[in-house]
Amino acid sequence: MRLGRVASPDGVAFVSIEGDGGDATAKEIAEHPFGSPTFTGRSWPLADVRLLAPILASKVICIGKNYAAHAAEMGGEAPVDPVIFLKPNTSIVGPHAPIILPPSSSQVDYEGELAVVIGRPCKDVPAAKAAEVILGYTVANDVTARDQQRHDGQWTRGKGYDTFCPLGPWIETAIDPADLEIATEVDGEVRQRSRTSLFLHDIPKIIEWISAVMTLLPGDVILTGTPEGVGPLRAGQNVSVTVEGIGTLTNPVATKR
């Protein structure tokens, strides 16, 4: 199932997206998409609604340097254990919403990633049972003010600006994330291309590690790390992240007005 969130003529709603291309339809879900969703009976052609970020997380937990080649391009060793940090939920935006470049930064980078969406409250989840707590997977861009990340030595400011966590276009609930291609394009030029099979720490281990530290809630989002090829964005560009079997997340880049 593809789960999304849309702005329709009748308001904001969670939906199940059925069909492809011009024939795709958004079927309204009653209340929330967790558990076994029920439907209101209302639906709209997908072309007639606006896709929003597919989930509003209580928190976004991120894994740093989860590809060896990215760790190398950042000038460090690959970490033995997962490195976690947080992005505020106010950084989340949906497809086609602009990434706003803060005037205080001279280098804002894209980081295309696979994102995991949690489906139920959980704590101390063994890796062997991680699949039981996952709602599905979506596409993310861990936008980063790289100069501020380097200057501060910790990552909250550089990762935490409003619009610095595009998510979408929807959540795919029926996919094996073990070996998916991930690619990032800027104005149609491929800048990143890798596969999730190259993770240093796989998703079950990541969930075990994070849930030993903090309780995960329904809708919480885990960003699994970016491959090599990160680089700067400029106002007027469009950045697209594609994860095989899920879809493409595209956002324009703009300066703050």
Secondary structure as UniProt FT lines:
FT   STRAND          2..8
FT   TURN            9..10
FT   STRAND          11..18
FT   HELIX           21..23
FT   STRAND          25..29
FT   STRAND          39..45
FT   HELIX           46..48
FT   STRAND          50..51
FT   STRAND          60..64
FT   HELIX           68..73
FT   TURN            74..75
FT   STRAND          83..87
FT   HELIX           89..91
FT   STRAND          92..93
FT   TURN            95..96
FT   STRAND          99..101
FT   TURN            103..104
FT   STRAND          108..110
FT   STRAND          112..118
FT   HELIX           127..133
FT   STRAND          134..141
FT   STRAND          144..145
FT   HELIX           146..152
FT   HELIX           156..159
FT   TURN            162..163
FT   STRAND          165..172
FT   HELIX           177..179
FT   STRAND          181..186
FT   TURN            187..188
FT   STRAND          189..195
FT   HELIX           196..198
FT   HELIX           203..211
FT   TURN            212..213
FT   TURN            218..219
FT   STRAND          221..223
FT   STRAND          231..232
FT   TURN            235..236
FT   STRAND          238..243
FT   TURN            244..246
FT   STRAND          247..255
//
